[in-house]
Amino acid sequence: MLPILLLSLATFQDPPASLRKPGTPILTPANISTQAVTFKKTPQGDLQLHFFLPPGHDPKGKKPALVFFFGGGWKGGTFQQFVPQAEYLASRGLVAVCADYRIGSIHKTTPDCCVEDAKSAMRWLRGHAGEWGIDQDKIIASGGSAGGHLAACCALVPGWDAPGEDLKISCLPNALVLFNPAVDLKGHRILNAVGEDVSAKISPAAFLNASLPPTLIFMGTEDKLLASSQEFQKKAKGLKRQVRLFTAKGQQHGFFNRSPWTEATTLEMEKFLASFGYLKGKPTLAISKDSPFLIEIGLVEEKGTSSK
């Protein structure tokens, strides 16, 4: 049985973007274009999707797309957290999107509103896929920490749909890429604002089922959330669902925000997406020969995967 996690808000706050690149950045996009569009109007303000489009993108084409949800404990954060990854994926031919959602520190909202906004983002993107050159059957959801929770909610958690939205348009992602996600909210003090009843109803682990799409998870070995991801993977295996779990030795929550782990996780994400045909060709990400190893655990014999 997993221990009950009693974590403070600080545990879920990801390091600021300034910590991501202590040296010369390795992620170097070229010839991509960016656009932003409002996908939802709320009483607290408009929310946008920030698009990163591949070079020479054809709006009449059918490219895979990936949506990033930032972390920050459902109270803070910005879409800019995943801009380096979005730029790189766009340079590799995928439509990358960084999504806004309401947060407690600015909009005075609670985590259940975040879930609603994430589902709205997925529905809007799928509903407008034809306008953006996106294949509506190849939309991946991704995110870090609280954002990873939101991505998983889109795949598993029922309800929490915005009033008036067309529920015939699915919010279900075709794959998940989760960076130290909060997949099990049981006992989290951070959700006291919504109460145990609501927190249980927006906990992805509580709704894990055979519809879970292929999933990739990154965790630091010193992250207090690691045990919940391991349990999630174990239960998914029992349902014959694919959950690949990679760990960074000695790393804590939010490690993927810092070089060289930004690059290591990005390359492993690229390999995962390529395995389903979402990306083609060889990676163009420059990796140092001293790049650290990610260790895959759980369903396979443990092995180091160099980002070379």
DAMO-V590564 format. One record per helix or strand of 2 or more residues. SS is the DSSP state (hx for helix, st for strand). FROM is the first residue (numbers start at 0). TO is the last residue. If there is no record, write none. Layout:
# DAMO-V590564
ss:SS from:FROM to:TO
ss:SS from:FROM to:TO
This chain:
# DAMO-V590564
ss:hx from:8 to:11
ss:hx from:16 to:18
ss:st from:32 to:41
ss:st from:44 to:52
ss:st from:62 to:68
ss:hx from:78 to:90
ss:st from:94 to:98
ss:hx from:103 to:106
ss:hx from:110 to:126
ss:hx from:128 to:130
ss:st from:133 to:143
ss:hx from:145 to:155
ss:st from:174 to:178
ss:hx from:188 to:190
ss:hx from:194 to:200
ss:hx from:203 to:206
ss:st from:213 to:219
ss:hx from:225 to:237
ss:st from:242 to:247
ss:hx from:254 to:256
ss:hx from:260 to:274
ss:st from:292 to:296
ss:st from:302 to:305
